């Protein structure tokens, strides 16, 4: 389905990922055509409200199902989340709390996840639904794709996890959280094995599913380059 929207806020290019208001609010769209010669009744048209930032510059390393970077400017959370969802509205207000509970990343039984949820979370992990995960010092974030996009936050210090939250708003450890912890554990193991010096230099990493990066940051690009070593 192709619809027309009014834009006076962004320098759009064909291929850009955009979000609009109106009946398709919250859904991701792609620009297929742009016209500058028109006369319209403005009240008849909805607007483009945001554009995803798909420009990725930096060095990426292979890490299983993901690419990983140790440069905080290459794949920051604010950039990658724009690939999946529109920005929150000004009237959207969130609050959070925590009980300072913790568990060991190397023993996820201490996470106290039910058997059924652990199985479903493992399926999510195996299906690479943890689209993105990052750890900046001790502060971590993740994006998990399920029936919708879920955003997670956590703290990780000496492989102990604290204050893990997911905006699916479950009152118990959920499958998205379990999947993210499995991905975190795998990624840290691969980093320790292959990229320890790079990680120590910045105390930061961000990892994105290879197919996700290709779909959003590379497909549709007419210029640029990739260096493989």
DRENNUMAR-425092 format. One record per residue: residue number from 0; residue in three letters; x, y, z of N, C-alpha, C, CB in turn. Coordinates in Angstrom, 1 decimal. Glycine has a CB too. Layout:
# residues N
 num residuo   n.px   n.py   n.pz  ca.px  ca.py  ca.pz   c.px   c.py   c.pz  cb.px  cb.py  cb.pz
 NUM     ALA      X      Y      Z      X      Y      Z      X      Y      Z      X      Y      Z
...
END
This chain:
# residues 229
 num residuo   n.px   n.py   n.pz  ca.px  ca.py  ca.pz   c.px   c.py   c.pz  cb.px  cb.py  cb.pz
   0     UNK    0.8   -1.2    0.0    0.0    0.0    0.0    0.9    1.2    0.0   -1.0    0.0    1.2
   1     UNK    0.6    2.2   -0.9    1.4    3.4   -1.0    0.4    4.6   -0.7    2.0    3.5   -2.4
   2     UNK    0.8    5.4    0.2    0.0    6.6    0.6    0.9    7.8    0.5   -0.6    6.4    2.0
   3     UNK    0.3    9.0    0.4    1.0   10.3    0.3    0.9   11.0    1.7    0.4   11.2   -0.8
   4     UNK    2.1   11.5    2.1    2.2   12.3    3.3    2.9   13.6    3.1    2.9   11.4    4.4
   5     UNK    2.5   14.6    3.9    3.2   15.9    3.8    4.4   15.9    4.7    2.2   17.0    4.2
   6     UNK    5.5   16.5    4.2    6.7   16.6    5.0    7.3   17.9    4.8    7.7   15.5    4.5
   7     UNK    7.6   18.6    5.9    8.3   19.9    5.8    9.4   19.9    6.9    7.3   21.1    6.0
   8     UNK    9.7   18.8    7.5   10.6   18.7    8.6   11.9   18.0    8.4    9.9   18.1    9.8
   9     UNK   11.9   17.1    7.3   13.1   16.3    7.1   13.6   16.3    5.7   12.8   14.8    7.5
  10     UNK   14.9   16.2    5.5   15.4   16.1    4.1   15.4   14.6    3.7   16.9   16.6    4.1
  11     UNK   14.2   14.2    3.2   14.0   12.8    2.9   14.6   12.4    1.6   12.5   12.6    2.8
  12     UNK   15.0   11.1    1.5   15.5   10.5    0.3   14.7    9.2    0.1   17.0   10.2    0.4
  13     UNK   14.6    8.8   -1.2   13.9    7.6   -1.5   14.7    6.5   -0.8   13.9    7.3   -3.1
  14     UNK   13.9    5.6   -0.2   14.5    4.5    0.6   14.6    4.7    2.1   15.9    4.2    0.1
  15     UNK   14.4    6.0    2.5   14.4    6.3    4.0   13.3    5.5    4.7   14.3    7.8    4.2
  16     UNK   13.6    5.1    5.9   12.5    4.5    6.8   11.9    5.7    7.6   13.2    3.4    7.7
  17     UNK   10.6    5.7    7.6    9.9    6.8    8.2    8.7    6.3    9.0    9.4    7.8    7.1
  18     UNK    8.3    7.2    9.9    7.0    7.0   10.7    6.1    8.2   10.5    7.4    6.8   12.2
  19     UNK    4.8    8.0   10.5    3.9    9.0   10.2    2.8    9.0   11.2    3.3    8.8    8.8
  20     UNK    2.0   10.1   11.2    0.8   10.1   12.0   -0.4    9.6   11.2    0.6   11.5   12.6
  21     UNK   -1.5    9.6   11.9   -2.7    9.1   11.2   -3.0    7.6   11.5   -2.6    9.3    9.7
  22     UNK   -3.7    7.0   10.6   -4.1    5.6   10.8   -2.9    4.6   10.8   -5.1    5.1    9.8
  23     UNK   -1.8    5.0   10.2   -0.6    4.1   10.2    0.4    4.5   11.2    0.0    4.2    8.8
  24     UNK    0.0    5.3   12.2    0.9    5.7   13.2    1.5    4.5   14.0    0.1    6.6   14.3
  25     UNK    2.8    4.6   14.2    3.5    3.5   14.9    4.0    2.5   14.0    2.6    2.9   15.9
  26     UNK    3.6    2.4   12.7    4.1    1.4   11.8    5.2    2.0   10.9    2.9    1.0   10.8
  27     UNK    6.2    1.1   10.6    7.3    1.5    9.9    7.0    1.6    8.4    8.5    0.6   10.1
  28     UNK    7.4    2.6    7.7    7.2    2.7    6.3    8.5    3.1    5.6    6.1    3.8    6.0
  29     UNK    8.5    3.0    4.3    9.7    3.4    3.5    9.3    4.4    2.4   10.4    2.1    2.9
  30     UNK   10.1    5.4    2.2    9.8    6.4    1.1   10.1    5.7   -0.2   10.7    7.6    1.3
  31     UNK    9.1    5.8   -1.1    9.2    5.2   -2.5    9.2    6.3   -3.5    8.1    4.2   -2.7
  32     UNK    8.8    7.5   -3.2    8.8    8.6   -4.2    8.6    9.9   -3.5    7.6    8.4   -5.2
  33     UNK    9.2   11.0   -4.1    9.1   12.3   -3.5    8.8   13.3   -4.6   10.5   12.7   -2.8
  34     UNK    7.8   14.2   -4.3    7.5   15.2   -5.3    7.6   16.6   -4.6    6.1   15.0   -5.9
  35     UNK    8.1   17.5   -5.4    8.3   18.9   -4.8    7.3   19.9   -5.6    9.7   19.4   -5.0
  36     UNK    6.6   19.4   -6.5    5.7   20.2   -7.3    4.3   19.8   -7.0    6.0   20.1   -8.9
  37     UNK    3.6   20.6   -6.2    2.2   20.2   -5.7    1.5   21.4   -5.1    2.3   19.1   -4.7
  38     UNK    0.2   21.2   -5.0   -0.7   22.2   -4.3   -1.7   21.3   -3.6   -1.3   23.3   -5.2
  39     UNK   -1.8   21.3   -2.3   -2.7   20.5   -1.5   -3.4   21.3   -0.5   -1.9   19.3   -0.9
  40     UNK   -4.5   20.7    0.0   -5.2   21.2    1.2   -4.5   20.5    2.4   -6.7   21.0    1.1
  41     UNK   -3.8   21.3    3.2   -3.0   20.7    4.2   -3.8   19.8    5.2   -2.2   21.7    5.0
  42     UNK   -5.0   20.2    5.5   -5.8   19.4    6.5   -6.2   18.1    5.9   -7.0   20.2    6.8
  43     UNK   -6.0   17.8    4.6   -6.3   16.5    4.1   -5.2   15.5    4.2   -6.7   16.7    2.6
  44     UNK   -4.0   16.0    4.7   -2.8   15.1    4.6   -2.2   14.9    6.0   -1.8   15.7    3.7
  45     UNK   -1.8   13.7    6.3   -1.1   13.5    7.5    0.4   13.7    7.3   -1.3   12.0    8.1
  46     UNK    1.2   13.8    8.3    2.6   14.2    8.2    3.6   13.1    8.5    2.9   15.4    9.1
  47     UNK    4.8   13.2    8.0    5.9   12.4    8.4    6.4   13.0    9.8    7.1   12.4    7.4
  48     UNK    6.5   12.1   10.8    6.9   12.6   12.1    8.3   12.2   12.5    5.9   12.1   13.1
  49     UNK    8.9   11.3   11.9   10.3   10.9   12.2   10.9   10.1   11.1   10.4   10.2   13.6
  50     UNK   12.2   10.1   11.1   13.0    9.3   10.1   14.0    8.5   10.9   13.7   10.3    9.1
  51     UNK   14.1    7.2   10.5   15.1    6.4   11.2   16.5    6.7   10.7   14.8    4.9   10.8
  52     UNK   17.4    6.7   11.6   18.8    7.0   11.3   19.5    5.7   11.0   19.5    7.7   12.6
  53     UNK   19.7    5.4    9.7   20.3    4.2    9.2   21.8    4.3    8.8   19.5    3.6    8.1
  54     UNK   22.4    5.5    9.0   23.8    5.7    8.7   24.7    5.0    9.7   24.1    7.2    8.5
  55     UNK   25.4    4.0    9.3   26.3    3.3   10.1   27.8    3.4    9.6   26.0    1.8   10.2
  56     UNK   28.6    4.0   10.5   30.0    4.1   10.1   30.9    3.6   11.2   30.3    5.7    9.9
  57     UNK   31.8    2.7   10.9   32.7    2.2   11.9   33.1    0.8   11.6   32.0    2.2   13.3
  58     UNK   33.9    0.2   12.5   34.4   -1.2   12.3   33.5   -2.1   13.1   35.9   -1.3   12.8
  59     UNK   33.1   -3.2   12.4   32.3   -4.2   12.9   33.0   -5.6   12.9   30.9   -4.3   12.2
  60     UNK   32.8   -6.4   13.9   33.5   -7.7   14.0   32.4   -8.8   14.0   34.4   -7.7   15.3
  61     UNK   32.8  -10.0   13.5   31.9  -11.1   13.6   31.8  -11.7   15.0   32.4  -12.2   12.5
  62     UNK   30.6  -12.0   15.4   30.4  -12.6   16.7   29.2  -13.5   16.7   30.2  -11.5   17.8
  63     UNK   29.3  -14.6   16.1   28.2  -15.6   16.0   27.1  -15.0   15.0   27.6  -15.8   17.3
  64     UNK   25.9  -15.0   15.5   24.8  -14.5   14.7   24.8  -13.0   14.5   23.5  -14.9   15.2
  65     UNK   25.7  -12.3   15.3   25.7  -10.8   15.3   27.0  -10.2   14.8   25.4  -10.4   16.8
  66     UNK   26.9   -8.9   14.4   28.1   -8.1   14.3   28.3   -7.4   15.6   27.9   -7.1   13.1
  67     UNK   29.5   -7.1   16.0   29.8   -6.4   17.3   30.7   -5.3   17.0   30.3   -7.4   18.4
  68     UNK   30.5   -4.2   17.7   31.4   -3.0   17.6   31.8   -2.6   19.0   30.7   -1.8   16.9
  69     UNK   33.0   -2.0   19.1   33.4   -1.5   20.4   33.5    0.0   20.5   34.8   -2.1   20.8
  70     UNK   33.0    0.6   19.4   33.0    2.1   19.3   31.6    2.6   19.7   33.4    2.6   17.9
  71     UNK   31.4    3.4   20.7   30.1    3.8   21.1   29.3    4.6   20.1   30.2    4.6   22.4
  72     UNK   30.0    5.2   19.1   29.4    6.0   18.1   28.9    5.2   16.9   30.3    7.1   17.7
  73     UNK   29.2    4.0   16.8   28.9    3.2   15.6   27.4    2.7   15.6   29.8    2.0   15.4
  74     UNK   27.0    2.1   16.7   25.7    1.6   16.8   25.0    1.9   18.1   25.7    0.0   16.6
  75     UNK   24.9    3.2   18.4   24.3    3.6   19.7   22.8    3.1   19.8   24.4    5.1   20.0
  76     UNK   22.3    2.9   21.0   21.0    2.4   21.2   20.0    3.4   20.5   20.6    2.3   22.6
  77     UNK   20.2    4.7   20.6   19.2    5.6   20.1   19.1    5.5   18.6   19.7    7.1   20.4
  78     UNK   20.2    5.1   17.9   20.1    4.9   16.5   19.3    3.6   16.1   21.5    4.8   15.9
  79     UNK   19.7    2.5   16.7   19.1    1.2   16.4   17.6    1.2   16.7   19.9    0.1   17.0
  80     UNK   17.2    1.7   17.8   15.8    1.6   18.2   14.9    2.4   17.2   15.6    2.2   19.6
  81     UNK   15.5    3.4   16.5   14.7    4.1   15.5   14.5    3.2   14.2   15.5    5.4   15.0
  82     UNK   15.2    2.1   14.1   14.9    1.2   13.0   13.6    0.4   13.2   16.1    0.2   12.8
  83     UNK   13.2    0.3   14.5   12.1   -0.6   14.8   10.8    0.1   15.3   12.6   -1.5   15.9
  84     UNK   10.9    1.3   15.9    9.7    1.9   16.4    9.8    3.5   16.3    9.5    1.5   17.8
  85     UNK    8.7    4.1   16.3    8.6    5.5   16.3    9.0    6.1   17.7    7.2    6.0   15.9
  86     UNK    9.5    7.3   17.7    9.8    7.9   19.0    8.5    7.9   19.9   10.4    9.3   18.9
  87     UNK    8.7    7.9   21.2    7.6    8.0   22.1    7.0    9.4   22.0    8.0    7.8   23.6
  88     UNK    5.7    9.5   22.2    5.1   10.8   22.2    5.4   11.6   23.5    3.5   10.7   22.1
  89     UNK    5.2   12.9   23.4    5.5   13.7   24.6    4.6   13.4   25.8    5.3   15.2   24.2
  90     UNK    3.4   12.9   25.5    2.5   12.6   26.6    2.7   11.2   27.1    1.1   12.7   26.1
  91     UNK    3.6   10.4   26.5    3.9    9.1   27.1    4.8    9.2   28.3    4.5    8.2   26.0
  92     UNK    4.4    8.8   29.4    5.2    8.9   30.6    5.4    7.4   31.2    4.5    9.8   31.7
  93     UNK    6.6    7.1   31.5    6.9    5.8   32.0    7.6    6.0   33.4    7.9    5.0   31.1
  94     UNK    7.3    5.0   34.3    7.9    5.0   35.6    8.4    3.6   35.8    7.0    5.4   36.7
  95     UNK    9.5    3.4   36.6   10.0    2.1   36.8   10.5    2.0   38.3   11.2    1.8   35.9
  96     UNK   10.6    0.8   38.8   11.2    0.6   40.1   11.9   -0.7   40.1   10.1    0.6   41.1
  97     UNK   12.7   -1.0   41.1   13.4   -2.2   41.2   13.6   -2.6   42.7   14.8   -2.2   40.5
  98     UNK   13.8   -3.9   42.9   14.0   -4.4   44.3   15.4   -4.8   44.5   13.1   -5.6   44.5
  99     UNK   16.3   -4.4   43.6   17.7   -4.7   43.7   18.0   -6.2   43.8   18.3   -4.0   45.0
 100     UNK   17.2   -7.0   43.3   17.4   -8.4   43.2   18.5   -8.7   42.1   16.2   -9.2   42.9
 101     UNK   19.2   -9.8   42.2   20.2  -10.1   41.2   20.3  -11.6   40.9   21.6   -9.6   41.8
 102     UNK   21.0  -11.9   39.9   21.3  -13.3   39.5   22.6  -13.4   38.8   20.1  -13.9   38.7
 103     UNK   23.1  -14.6   38.6   24.4  -14.8   38.0   24.2  -15.1   36.5   25.2  -15.9   38.7
 104     UNK   24.9  -14.4   35.7   24.8  -14.6   34.2   25.3  -16.1   33.9   25.6  -13.6   33.5
 105     UNK   26.2  -16.6   34.6   26.7  -17.9   34.3   25.8  -19.1   34.9   28.1  -18.1   34.8
 106     UNK   24.8  -18.7   35.6   23.9  -19.7   36.2   22.5  -19.1   36.1   24.3  -20.1   37.7
 107     UNK   21.8  -19.2   35.0   20.6  -18.5   34.8   19.4  -19.2   35.5   20.2  -18.5   33.3
 108     UNK   19.7  -20.3   36.2   18.7  -20.9   37.1   18.4  -19.9   38.3   19.1  -22.3   37.6
 109     UNK   19.4  -19.1   38.6   19.2  -18.1   39.7   18.3  -17.0   39.2   20.6  -17.6   40.1
 110     UNK   18.0  -16.9   38.0   17.1  -15.9   37.5   15.6  -16.2   37.8   17.2  -15.8   35.9
 111     UNK   15.4  -17.5   38.2   14.1  -18.0   38.7   13.0  -17.8   37.6   13.7  -17.2   39.9
 112     UNK   13.3  -18.3   36.4   12.4  -18.3   35.3   11.7  -19.6   35.3   13.1  -18.0   33.9
 113     UNK   10.4  -19.6   35.0    9.6  -20.9   34.9   10.1  -21.7   33.7    8.1  -20.6   34.8
 114     UNK    9.9  -23.0   33.8   10.4  -23.9   32.7    9.8  -23.5   31.3   10.0  -25.3   33.0
 115     UNK    8.5  -23.2   31.3    7.9  -22.8   30.0    8.4  -21.5   29.5    6.4  -22.7   30.2
 116     UNK    8.6  -20.5   30.3    9.1  -19.3   29.9   10.6  -19.4   29.4    9.0  -18.2   31.0
 117     UNK   11.4  -20.2   30.1   12.8  -20.5   29.7   12.8  -21.1   28.3   13.5  -21.3   30.8
 118     UNK   11.9  -22.0   28.1   11.9  -22.7   26.8   11.6  -21.7   25.7   10.9  -23.8   26.7
 119     UNK   10.6  -20.9   25.9   10.2  -19.9   24.9   11.3  -18.8   24.7    8.9  -19.2   25.3
 120     UNK   11.9  -18.4   25.8   13.0  -17.5   25.7   14.2  -18.1   25.0   13.5  -17.1   27.1
 121     UNK   14.5  -19.4   25.2   15.5  -20.0   24.4   15.2  -20.1   22.9   15.8  -21.5   25.0
 122     UNK   14.0  -20.3   22.6   13.5  -20.3   21.2   13.8  -18.9   20.6   12.1  -20.6   21.0
 123     UNK   13.5  -17.8   21.3   13.7  -16.5   20.9   15.2  -16.3   20.6   13.2  -15.4   21.9
 124     UNK   16.0  -16.7   21.5   17.5  -16.6   21.4   18.0  -17.3   20.2   18.2  -17.1   22.7
 125     UNK   17.5  -18.6   20.0   18.0  -19.4   18.8   17.5  -18.8   17.5   17.5  -20.8   19.0
 126     UNK   16.4  -18.1   17.5   15.8  -17.5   16.3   16.4  -16.1   16.1   14.3  -17.4   16.4
 127     UNK   17.4  -15.7   16.9   18.0  -14.3   16.8   17.0  -13.2   16.9   18.8  -14.2   15.5
 128     UNK   16.1  -13.4   17.8   15.1  -12.3   18.1   15.7  -11.2   19.0   13.9  -12.9   18.7
 129     UNK   16.8  -11.5   19.6   17.5  -10.4   20.3   18.3   -9.6   19.3   18.5  -11.0   21.5
 130     UNK   17.5   -8.6   18.7   18.1   -7.9   17.5   19.3   -7.1   17.9   17.0   -7.0   16.9
 131     UNK   19.3   -6.6   19.1   20.4   -5.7   19.5   20.7   -5.8   21.0   20.1   -4.2   19.1
 132     UNK   21.9   -5.7   21.4   22.2   -5.7   22.8   23.5   -4.9   23.0   22.4   -7.1   23.4
 133     UNK   23.6   -4.1   24.0   24.8   -3.3   24.2   25.1   -3.3   25.7   24.7   -1.9   23.7
 134     UNK   26.4   -3.0   26.1   26.8   -2.9   27.4   27.8   -1.8   27.5   27.3   -4.2   28.0
 135     UNK   27.5   -0.7   28.2   28.4    0.5   28.3   28.8    0.5   29.8   27.6    1.8   27.9
 136     UNK   30.0    0.0   30.0   30.4   -0.1   31.4   29.6   -1.2   32.1   30.3    1.3   32.2
 137     UNK   28.7   -0.7   33.0   27.8   -1.7   33.7   26.4   -1.6   33.2   27.9   -1.5   35.2
 138     UNK   26.1   -0.6   32.4   24.7   -0.3   32.0   24.4   -1.0   30.6   24.4    1.2   31.9
 139     UNK   23.4   -1.8   30.6   23.1   -2.5   29.4   21.7   -2.3   28.9   23.2   -4.0   29.6
 140     UNK   21.5   -2.4   27.6   20.2   -2.3   26.9   20.0   -3.4   25.9   19.9   -0.9   26.4
 141     UNK   18.8   -3.7   25.6   18.6   -4.7   24.5   17.3   -4.5   23.8   18.6   -6.2   25.1
 142     UNK   17.2   -4.9   22.6   15.9   -4.9   21.8   15.6   -6.3   21.4   16.1   -3.9   20.5
 143     UNK   14.4   -6.7   21.8   13.9   -8.1   21.4   12.7   -8.0   20.6   13.7   -8.9   22.7
 144     UNK   12.6   -8.7   19.5   11.4   -8.7   18.6   10.6   -9.9   18.9   11.9   -8.6   17.2
 145     UNK    9.3   -9.6   19.4    8.3  -10.6   19.6    7.1  -10.2   18.8    8.0  -10.8   21.1
 146     UNK    5.9  -10.3   19.5    4.7   -9.8   18.8    4.8   -8.3   18.6    3.5  -10.1   19.7
 147     UNK    5.7   -7.6   19.3    6.1   -6.2   19.0    7.5   -6.0   19.4    5.1   -5.2   19.7
 148     UNK    8.0   -4.8   19.4    9.4   -4.6   19.8    9.4   -4.3   21.3   10.0   -3.4   19.1
 149     UNK   10.3   -5.0   22.0   10.4   -4.9   23.5   11.8   -4.3   23.8   10.2   -6.2   24.2
 150     UNK   11.8   -3.4   24.7   13.1   -2.7   25.2   13.4   -3.1   26.6   12.9   -1.2   25.1
 151     UNK   14.7   -3.5   26.8   15.1   -4.0   28.0   16.3   -3.2   28.6   15.6   -5.5   27.9
 152     UNK   16.4   -3.1   29.9   17.5   -2.4   30.5   18.0   -3.3   31.6   17.1   -1.0   31.1
 153     UNK   19.3   -3.2   31.9   19.9   -4.1   33.0   21.2   -3.5   33.4   20.0   -5.5   32.6
 154     UNK   21.7   -4.0   34.5   23.1   -3.7   35.0   23.8   -5.0   35.0   23.1   -2.9   36.3
 155     UNK   25.1   -4.9   34.6   25.9   -6.1   34.6   27.3   -5.7   35.1   26.1   -6.8   33.2
 156     UNK   27.7   -6.4   36.3   29.0   -6.1   36.8   29.5   -7.4   37.4   28.9   -5.0   38.0
 157     UNK   30.7   -7.8   36.9   31.4   -9.0   37.3   30.4  -10.2   37.0   31.8   -9.0   38.8
 158     UNK   29.7  -10.1   35.9   28.8  -11.2   35.4   27.6  -11.4   36.4   29.5  -12.5   35.2
 159     UNK   27.3  -10.4   37.2   26.1  -10.4   38.1   25.1   -9.4   37.5   26.5  -10.0   39.5
 160     UNK   23.9   -9.8   37.3   22.9   -9.0   36.6   21.9   -8.4   37.7   22.1   -9.8   35.6
 161     UNK   21.7   -7.1   37.6   20.8   -6.5   38.5   19.8   -5.6   37.7   21.5   -5.6   39.6
 162     UNK   18.7   -5.3   38.3   17.7   -4.3   37.8   17.3   -4.6   36.4   18.3   -2.9   38.0
 163     UNK   17.1   -5.9   36.0   16.6   -6.2   34.7   15.2   -5.9   34.5   16.9   -7.7   34.4
 164     UNK   14.8   -5.1   33.5   13.4   -4.7   33.3   13.1   -4.9   31.8   13.1   -3.3   33.8
 165     UNK   11.9   -5.1   31.5   11.4   -5.2   30.1   10.1   -4.5   30.0   11.2   -6.7   29.6
 166     UNK    9.9   -3.8   28.9    8.6   -3.0   28.8    7.4   -3.8   28.3    8.8   -1.8   27.9
 167     UNK    7.5   -5.1   28.4    6.3   -5.9   28.2    5.5   -5.9   29.5    6.7   -7.4   27.9
 168     UNK    6.1   -5.3   30.6    5.4   -5.1   31.8    5.0   -6.3   32.6    4.2   -4.2   31.6
 169     UNK    5.6   -7.5   32.3    5.3   -8.6   33.1    5.8   -8.4   34.5    5.9   -9.9   32.5
 170     UNK    5.1   -9.0   35.5    5.5   -8.9   36.9    6.4  -10.0   37.3    4.2   -8.9   37.8
 171     UNK    6.9  -10.8   36.3    7.8  -11.9   36.6    8.8  -12.0   35.5    7.0  -13.3   36.7
 172     UNK    9.9  -12.7   35.7   10.9  -12.7   34.6   10.3  -13.3   33.3   12.1  -13.6   35.1
 173     UNK   10.5  -12.6   32.2    9.8  -12.9   31.0   10.7  -13.6   30.0    9.2  -11.7   30.4
 174     UNK   10.2  -14.1   28.9   10.9  -14.8   27.8   11.9  -13.8   27.1   10.0  -15.4   26.8
 175     UNK   11.5  -12.5   27.0   12.4  -11.5   26.4   13.6  -11.3   27.2   11.6  -10.2   26.2
 176     UNK   13.5  -11.3   28.5   14.6  -11.1   29.4   15.5  -12.3   29.4   14.1  -10.9   30.8
 177     UNK   14.9  -13.5   29.4   15.7  -14.7   29.3   16.5  -14.8   28.0   14.8  -16.0   29.5
 178     UNK   15.9  -14.5   26.9   16.5  -14.5   25.6   17.7  -13.5   25.6   15.6  -14.2   24.5
 179     UNK   17.5  -12.4   26.2   18.5  -11.3   26.2   19.7  -11.8   27.0   18.0  -10.0   26.7
 180     UNK   19.5  -12.4   28.1   20.6  -12.9   29.0   21.4  -14.0   28.3   20.0  -13.4   30.3
 181     UNK   20.7  -14.9   27.6   21.4  -15.9   26.8   22.3  -15.3   25.7   20.4  -16.9   26.1
 182     UNK   21.7  -14.2   25.1   22.5  -13.5   24.0   23.7  -12.8   24.7   21.6  -12.6   23.2
 183     UNK   23.5  -12.2   25.8   24.5  -11.4   26.5   25.7  -12.4   26.9   24.0  -10.7   27.7
 184     UNK   25.3  -13.5   27.4   26.3  -14.5   27.8   27.1  -15.0   26.6   25.6  -15.7   28.5
 185     UNK   26.4  -15.3   25.5   27.2  -15.8   24.3   28.1  -14.7   23.8   26.2  -16.2   23.2
 186     UNK   27.6  -13.5   23.7   28.4  -12.4   23.1   29.6  -12.1   24.0   27.5  -11.1   23.0
 187     UNK   29.4  -12.0   25.3   30.6  -11.8   26.2   31.6  -12.9   26.0   30.1  -11.7   27.6
 188     UNK   31.2  -14.1   25.9   32.1  -15.3   25.7   32.9  -15.1   24.4   31.3  -16.6   25.7
 189     UNK   32.2  -14.7   23.3   32.9  -14.5   22.0   33.8  -13.4   22.1   31.9  -14.3   20.9
 190     UNK   33.5  -12.3   22.8   34.4  -11.2   22.9   35.6  -11.6   23.7   33.6  -10.0   23.6
 191     UNK   35.4  -12.3   24.8   36.6  -12.7   25.6   37.5  -13.6   24.8   36.1  -13.4   26.9
 192     UNK   36.9  -14.4   23.9   37.8  -15.3   23.1   38.5  -14.6   22.0   36.9  -16.4   22.6
 193     UNK   37.8  -13.7   21.3   38.4  -13.1   20.1   38.7  -11.7   20.1   37.4  -13.4   19.0
 194     UNK   38.1  -10.9   21.0   38.3   -9.4   20.9   38.5   -8.8   22.3   37.1   -8.8   20.3
 195     UNK   39.3   -9.5   23.1   39.4   -9.0   24.5   40.1   -7.6   24.6   40.3  -10.0   25.3
 196     UNK   41.1   -7.4   23.8   41.8   -6.1   23.8   41.0   -5.0   23.3   43.1   -6.2   23.0
 197     UNK   40.2   -5.2   22.3   39.3   -4.2   21.8   38.2   -3.8   22.8   38.6   -4.6   20.5
 198     UNK   37.7   -4.8   23.5   36.7   -4.5   24.5   37.3   -3.8   25.7   36.1   -5.8   25.0
 199     UNK   38.5   -4.2   26.1   39.1   -3.5   27.3   39.4   -2.0   27.0   40.4   -4.2   27.7
 200     UNK   39.7   -1.7   25.7   40.0   -0.4   25.4   38.9    0.6   25.6   40.5   -0.3   23.9
 201     UNK   37.7    0.2   25.4   36.5    1.1   25.5   35.5    0.7   26.7   35.8    1.1   24.2
 202     UNK   35.6   -0.5   27.2   34.7   -1.0   28.1   33.2   -0.9   27.6   34.8   -0.3   29.5
 203     UNK   33.1   -1.1   26.3   31.8   -1.0   25.7   31.7   -2.0   24.5   31.6    0.5   25.2
 204     UNK   30.5   -2.5   24.3   30.2   -3.2   23.1   28.7   -3.0   22.7   30.6   -4.7   23.2
 205     UNK   28.5   -3.1   21.4   27.1   -3.2   20.9   27.1   -4.3   19.9   26.6   -1.8   20.4
 206     UNK   26.0   -5.1   19.9   25.9   -6.2   18.9   24.6   -6.2   18.3   26.1   -7.6   19.6
 207     UNK   24.5   -6.4   17.0   23.3   -6.3   16.2   23.3   -7.6   15.3   23.2   -5.0   15.3
 208     UNK   22.1   -8.1   15.1   21.9   -9.3   14.3   22.4   -8.9   12.8   20.4   -9.8   14.2
 209     UNK   23.2   -9.8   12.2   23.7   -9.6   10.9   22.7   -9.2    9.9   24.5  -10.8   10.4
 210     UNK   21.6  -10.0    9.9   20.5   -9.7    8.9   19.8   -8.4    9.2   19.5  -10.8    8.9
 211     UNK   19.7   -8.0   10.4   19.1   -6.7   10.8   20.0   -5.6   10.2   19.0   -6.6   12.3
 212     UNK   21.3   -5.6   10.4   22.1   -4.6    9.9   22.0   -4.5    8.4   23.6   -4.8   10.3
 213     UNK   22.0   -5.7    7.7   21.9   -5.7    6.3   20.6   -5.0    5.8   22.1   -7.1    5.7
 214     UNK   19.5   -5.4    6.5   18.2   -4.9    6.0   18.1   -3.4    6.2   17.1   -5.6    6.8
 215     UNK   18.6   -2.9    7.3   18.3   -1.5    7.6   19.4   -0.5    7.2   18.1   -1.3    9.1
 216     UNK   20.7   -0.9    7.3   21.8    0.0    7.1   22.4   -0.2    5.7   22.8   -0.2    8.1
 217     UNK   22.2   -1.3    5.0   22.9   -1.6    3.8   21.9   -1.7    2.6   23.7   -2.8    3.9
 218     UNK   20.8   -2.4    2.7   19.9   -2.5    1.6   19.4   -1.2    1.2   18.7   -3.4    2.0
 219     UNK   19.3   -0.9   -0.1   18.8    0.3   -0.7   19.9    1.4   -0.8   17.7    0.8    0.2
 220     UNK   21.1    1.2   -0.3   22.1    2.2   -0.4   22.8    2.1   -1.7   23.2    1.9    0.7
 221     UNK   23.0    3.3   -2.3   23.6    3.4   -3.6   25.1    3.7   -3.6   22.9    4.4   -4.5
 222     UNK   25.6    4.0   -2.4   27.0    4.4   -2.2   27.5    3.9   -0.9   27.2    5.9   -2.4
 223     UNK   28.8    3.8   -0.8   29.4    3.3    0.5   30.2    2.0    0.2   28.3    3.0    1.5
 224     UNK   30.9    1.5    1.2   31.7    0.3    1.0   31.8   -0.5    2.3   33.1    0.7    0.6
 225     UNK   32.2   -1.8    2.1   32.4   -2.7    3.2   33.8   -3.3    3.0   31.3   -3.8    3.2
 226     UNK   34.5   -3.4    4.1   35.8   -4.0    4.1   35.8   -5.2    4.9   36.9   -3.0    4.6
 227     UNK   36.1   -6.4    4.3   36.1   -7.7    5.1   37.6   -8.1    5.2   35.3   -8.7    4.3
 228     UNK   37.9   -8.6    6.4   39.3   -9.1    6.6   39.2  -10.5    7.2   40.1   -8.1    7.5
END
